[in-house]
Amino acid sequence: MKILVIEDEKKIASLIRKGLEAQGFVVDVCHHGDEGFTAVTTRPYDAVVLDIMLPGRDGLSILRNLRERRLAVPVILLTARSELNERLEGLNLGADDYLTKPFFIEELIARLHVVTRRAAGASHSILTVADLAVNLLTREVVRAGRHIELTAREFELLQHLARSPGRVLTRPQICERVWNYDFDPGTNLVEVYIQRLRKKVDGEGETKLIETIRGVGYRMKPDA
């Protein structure tokens, strides 16, 4: 796994790097908040070990910006303080875990394994197309930060389209998968629900994600 450590105390950062590398992790280290923010937003990491007190951008500011950008990389906060309010603020901003200094490197390694396993499981439960995210567990739908309320049937239709962007679903396939009955060629049920879904998902000024393939069916735009 590739880990980013953002820690301004060079001795602590060095100890973390050595401990993680000894366990087979690939480790990058940044000693400044601005440098760390640039690294985590431009390079892929499996997890971030983030000190709260940093020169430049502080740790909570970095975390807040990551979650506002919908970057879901797991974050473990490091803090020299034991105040409950600071820990709660970090968790509320989207931190996956925290450690209070001083700590044992073995505990950090164990927590990294936990948060990365959790993130790997969560990634299979969220369908993402462009700026649209469909959570299959919570049934929450968000587009560019905008929460979308769907009925049960609308959600089923959307998740089937989002599972395979670019793949065309015919009207009979949609009826079978969403309503579980054979297709009646005289019904306009599919068209009605597609129109409802478009009004909610494809808002004004947003890229149109749901396409009609004339004479065939519907699909989620593949190059969105």
N, C-alpha and C positions, 0 to 999 in steps of 0.2 A: 504493500500500500504506500501511496505517496502522501506525506504529511507536511503541512506548512506550520512552522512554529513562529509566532510573532511575539517576541519577548525582548525587551530592551536591556535586561540584565544579562550581560554576555556570558558570565559564568554559569548562570542557570540555563541559558539557551544551549551552551556547549554540553552541559551534562545531559540535557534532554536529547540533544542530537545523538550523542554517543550511546545513550541507553536505547534509543529507538533503533538506531542503525545496527546495534548488536543483536536485535531481534528481527532484522531483515527489512525494516522499514526504509523507504527512500525519504530523505528529509531535506527540506529547504528551510532556511532561517532568515528572518528579517528582524532588525532591531529598531525600526521606526514605524510608527502607525501608518503613515502615508505610503511607505514602501510596501508594507504588508497588505494594505488595501489594494494597491495596484496588482500585486502578485495574485491574490485570491480571486480577483475579478477578471484576470486575463489568462490564468493557467488552471488546468484541471487538478484538483486535489481530492483525495478520499476523505480527509478530515483536516480541521484547523485547530491548533492549540493556541489560544489567544489570551495574552495577558490583558488585564483591564487597564492598568496604568501604563500608558505609553507616551512618548513624545509625538507630537503631531496629532493625528487622529487617535483618540483613546479607544480602548477595546469595545466599549458599549456602542460607541458611534459606528465603528466598523461593522459590528453585528447588526445594528439597526439598518444600515445601508444594504447589507447583504440580503436581509429578509425583505426589504422594500423592493429590491431587484428580483425577488423570488429565486435567489440562489440558495438551494437547500443543502449545501455542503454541511456536514455535521461540525459543530463547534463546541469545543471544551474550553471553558473560561478558566483562567488562572487568576487568583486574587491573593494579595497579601493581607487582606482584611477578612474579618469573620462576621461583618455586619449582615444581618438577615436581609435588610432592605436592598442592599447591593446585589446579593445573590438572587433575590426574587425578581429584581429588575432585569437581570441578565436572562433568567429563565423565561420571563414574560416577553422579552424581545426575540426569543427563539433559540436561545442556547440549548444544546442537547445535554450538557452536564457541566459541572464546575469542580475545581479542586482548590483548596486553600493551601497556600505555601506555609511551611515546607511540606513536601509530600514525597512519597516513595515512587521511583520511576516505574516499579512493577504495577502500582495502582493506576498510573496514567496509561500504561500499556493495556491493562485489563479494560479500562473505560473506553479506550480507543476501539478495541475489538467490539465492545458492546454497541457503541453508537454507529459504527460502520455497518455492523450486521443489521441493526435496526433500519438504517437508511437504505440498505440494499433491499430489505423486505418492503419498505414503503414505496420505493421506486416502481415496483411491479404493480402497485395498487393505484397508481396515478397515470392516466393517459394524457399525453401532452401533444397538442397540435398548434403550432405557432404560439400565440399568446393565450391559448385556451387550455385549461387544466381540468380534468374530470377525475375526481376522487371516487374510486369504486367502493371504498369502505364506508366513507362518511356520506357519499352521494352529493358532495359539495361540488359545484361548478363555478369556476372563476375565469373571467377573461380580462386580462390586462388590469387586474385588481378589482374588477367589477364583479360582484357576486350575482349569480343568476339563479332565480327560483324556478324550478321545473316540476311538473307533475311526474308521477311515477312512470307513465308511458312516455312522456317526453324525454325523461332521463334514459330509459331503455333504448329509445331510438338514437339519441345522441351518442351513447357509449358504443353502440354497434357501428356507427359511422366512424367514430374516433379510433376504434381498434385497428383499422387498416386504412390510413389516409391514401387516397388514390384508387382504392378498390371500389368498383361500382356495385351497389346493392340494388337488385331489382325489386319491384313492388311485391311480387310473391315472396321473395326472401325476407323482406322487411316484415310483412304480415306474419310469416311463420315464426320469425325470431322474436318479434315484439308482442304479438297478440296470440301466438301459438295456435293458429287455425289456418286451414287452407284458404288460398286467395280467392276472393270473389271479384271477378273482373268488373263488376258493376259498381263497386264501392269506391269512394274517393277519400277513404279514411287516411291513407298514407299521405296524399296531397295536403289534406287539412293539417295533419301533424307536422309535416315538413314546413308549412307556412308558419305555424305557431312557433316552431323551433327557430326558424330564421329571424323572426321578429325579436326573439329573446337573445339569441347568440350573435347574430350579425347586426350589431347596433349601427347607428348612423355614423358615418365616417370611418368605420372599421373595415378591414379586409373581409370580403365575403368568403366564408369558409365552406358553406354548404352549397354544392353545385348540382344542377340538374343536367343529366346526360340524356338529351332528348331521345325518346323512343326506347331507352334502356332502364334508367333508374336514377339513383342519387349517390353522391360520394362526398367525402370530406376532401377539400382541395389538397392535392398532394404536395404542391410546391409553396404552400402558405408559409 
